[in-house]
Amino acid sequence: MTILMVIFALILFAIAFFLLSGKASVLIINEQKEQHQFNQKFFKSYGYLMLIFGLFACFLIFYHQQWLWLTFLAITSFLMVFFVIGLNRRIN
């Protein structure tokens, strides 16, 4: 499980870098000028959340509590679902 949490932490850090660097704006093709700042705030907020979750995943590498790992994975899964829903609203 420790190796899986290391891989998961690396994935979260990669997602956080992608969102915080501004490269995620390519996901929204039809973007108006006034909507650009709102989209940047959206990506930055989720980028910071992914960074915090990546740091917490690094903490969980050394702290072996099964219920805490499963709770963390459930919260991260819900966060990903809310990100996809928000991204879908911004695309339309």
N, C-alpha and C positions, 0 to 999 in steps of 0.2 A: 504493500500500500504506500510505502514511503516513496518509491520510485514513481508511482502514479501521481502522487501529490507534487513531486518535483516537476514532472512533465506538465501538470495542470498549472502550476505557478508560472512556468515559462510561457505557456499559452496565454495566460492572463496578462503577463508583462508585454507580450507581443501585441495583443489586442489594445492594451493601454497605450503603447507607443504609436500604433496605427491611428488611434483616435485622437491622441494629444498632438501629434505632429501636423495635423491638418490634411493628411492624405485621405481621410475618410470622406472628404467632400466629393470624391469621384463617384460615390455611391448614389448621389442625388444628381440626376442628369438635368432635369428641367428646374432650374432654380432662379427665382427672381432676385433682384439686388437687395430688396428690403428683407427678404427671407434669409439671406446669407448669414447675417449676424445671429439670428435665432438658431440656425442650423449649427453654427460654430459653437454656440453655448451648449447645445444639445450634445454634440460630440465631445466637448471638453468635460462636461459633467459626467458622462458615462466613462470617459477616459480616466478621470480621477477615481471613480468608483472601482474600475478594473485594477488600477494601480494599488488601491487600498486592499482590494480582495487578493491581489497577488502577494502583497506583503503578509496578509493574514495566512495565505496558503504556505508561505515560507515558515511562518510560526508553527503551522500544523505539521510540518515535516518532522519537527522534534517533539511535538506534544501529541501523544498517541491516545486519543480518546475517540472511539468509534462513533459515538453519538454526536460529537462535535464535528467530525468530518462529514457525516451525513447531513447534518443541519447546514453546514457551510455549502455543501454541494447543492442542496435544495434551494437555498437563498440565491446562490449564483445562477442556478437554472432559471429561477423566476426573474432575476435581473436581466438575463439574456432574452427571455421572452418579452419583457417590457421594452427592451432595446429594439427588438425586431418590430414590435407593434408601433413604437414611436417612429422608427425609420420608415415603416410602411405608410404612416400618415404623412410624413414629410415628402415622400415620393409622389403621392397623389395630390 
